[in-house]
Amino acid sequence: MSALQGDTSANSFRQPGQGVIAQGRDLVRRLAADRAQLRRVLMIAGVVAVALGALVSWLMGGRYVSTDDAYVQAAKLMVSTDVSGLVQDVDVKEGQVVKKGQILFRLDPKPFRIALANAVATRDQTALTVDSMKQDYKRMLSDISAQKAQVDLAQRNYDRDVRLLKAGAVSQSDYDTARATLAAARDQFQALKDAAATQLAKLGGNIDIPTRQLPQYLQAQAQVDEAQRQLNHSVIRAPFNGVVAEVDSLQPGTLVISAMSAFSTTSAVGLVATDNEWIEAHMKETDLTHVKVGDPVSYTIDTYPGRTWQGHVQAISAGTGSAFSVLPAENASGNWVKVVQRIPVKVAIDRKPGDPTLRAGMSTIVDIDTGHRRWYRMLFGG
């Protein structure tokens, strides 16, 4: 009897788990027997699983935004000069790596050296002229002193003739002569003073002023400096480190015209920077909600498949690409259609030693890590 009770207690203890297992086995047998019901169950379970997976993926997503409308960019410049002349030598070859300050090509320096020599001669002649003006001013002061003595003598003679005329000791003609002589002496004295004042004004009002500080000399020195600048600019140097291009379009004997050099490749050498490169990614405006400066970026370059590069967002453009277009879209027209705009994002390249060479225009795929997931934004509004 006690044994029977023990078995009953054991069966009651195992009953819940065994019941569930038994029910599961029974359900499996029924489904195996009824294939139509099995298909319905599997279809519903599959749809639920896919929906749950998609929901989880969507909630966990939203952290990364990407685009394949991105390209390697680099500082580019058609290096020319602001002076005109004939190309004498081209010192670089197509694709050559150059350093800042390295000579790219030279113009014939002879015309510029002649202009410099002429400017120097004009400056030196100006200095001699200024020195002679100072000496001439000193001579004028001496002439003024001498003429002052003549005025004083004429004044004494006139005063004496006035007294003698009253006493009847001189004739009227002698008196008139003395008065005319005094007037002429005074006029000459005033003329000398005026000429001296004019000369002093040409000397800046100070005869002791150094010649190099006078406007005449400074003007001549400026012409020398300009001639020297043009001579220096007849040698064209690289403004930054880079790789030269478009060299074959510039040959010795080519006439470089300064006013046209910016509009012609035959008057310049192309230069693409090697240490000022970046990625320009054109992102959809709807993807930039949480993108900010400093966000980490990973990208791949079509030229180097299988390799992932790292960078960070350096700047986000203040306007869309169409906003800076030469012919912007006329959105006020009647056939306007809304189009998602793209905004340029500048991505700084975090280069490492031994990284492959990048060239301007290479295609890239950019992924920006915004650090925001949808579930976090739904719960906390971030």
RAGILIN-V527591 format. One record per backbone hydrogen bond with DSSP energy under -0.5 kcal/mol. NH is the residue of the N-H (numbers start at 1). CO is the residue of the C=O. If there is no record, write none. Layout:
# RAGILIN-V527591
NH,CO  NH,CO
This chain:
# RAGILIN-V527591
5,1  6,2  7,3  8,4  9,5  10,6  11,7  12,8  13,9  14,10  15,11  18,14  19,15  20,16  21,17  22,18  23,19  24,20  25,21  26,22  27,23  28,24  29,25  30,26  31,27  32,28  33,29  34,30  35,33  38,34  39,35  40,36  41,37  42,38  43,39  44,40  45,41  46,42  47,43  48,44  49,45  50,46  51,47  52,48  53,49  54,50  55,51  56,52  57,53  58,54  59,55  60,56  61,57  65,368  67,366  70,68  70,364  71,280  72,362  73,278  75,276  77,271  79,77  79,269  80,78  85,256  87,254  88,106  89,106  91,89  91,104  92,104  95,244  96,93  98,242  101,238  102,99  104,236  105,236  106,89  107,234  108,86  113,109  114,110  115,111  116,112  117,113  118,114  119,115  120,116  121,117  122,118  123,119  124,120  125,121  126,122  127,123  128,124  129,125  130,126  131,127  132,128  133,129  134,130  135,131  136,132  137,133  138,134  139,135  140,136  141,137  142,138  143,139  144,140  145,141  146,142  147,143  148,144  149,145  150,146  151,147  152,148  153,149  154,150  155,151  156,152  157,153  158,154  159,155  160,156  161,157  162,158  163,159  164,160  165,161  166,162  167,163  168,164  168,165  169,164  170,164  175,171  176,172  177,173  178,174  179,175  180,176  181,177  182,178  183,179  184,180  185,181  186,182  187,183  188,184  189,185  190,186  191,187  192,188  193,189  194,190  195,191  196,192  197,193  198,194  199,195  200,196  201,197  202,198  203,199  204,201  205,200  206,203  209,206  213,210  214,211  218,214  219,215  220,216  221,217  222,218  223,219  224,220  225,221  226,222  227,223  228,224  229,225  230,226  231,227  232,228  233,229  234,231  235,232  236,105  236,234  237,235  238,102  242,98  243,272  244,96  245,270  250,247  251,249  253,87  254,251  256,85  256,254  257,255  258,256  260,257  261,257  261,258  263,260  264,261  267,264  268,265  269,79  270,245  271,77  272,243  273,75  274,241  275,241  278,73  279,347  280,71  281,279  281,345  282,69  283,281  283,343  285,341  287,284  288,285  294,313  295,292  297,311  298,367  299,309  300,365  301,304  301,307  302,363  304,301  307,304  309,299  311,297  312,348  313,295  314,346  315,346  317,344  321,342  324,320  324,321  325,322  328,325  331,329  333,330  336,333  343,283  344,319  345,281  346,315  347,279  347,345  348,312  348,346  349,277  350,310  350,348  351,349  355,352  361,72  362,359  364,70  365,300  366,67  367,298  368,65  369,296  370,63  370,368  371,63  374,61  375,59  377,373  378,374  379,375  380,376  381,377  382,376
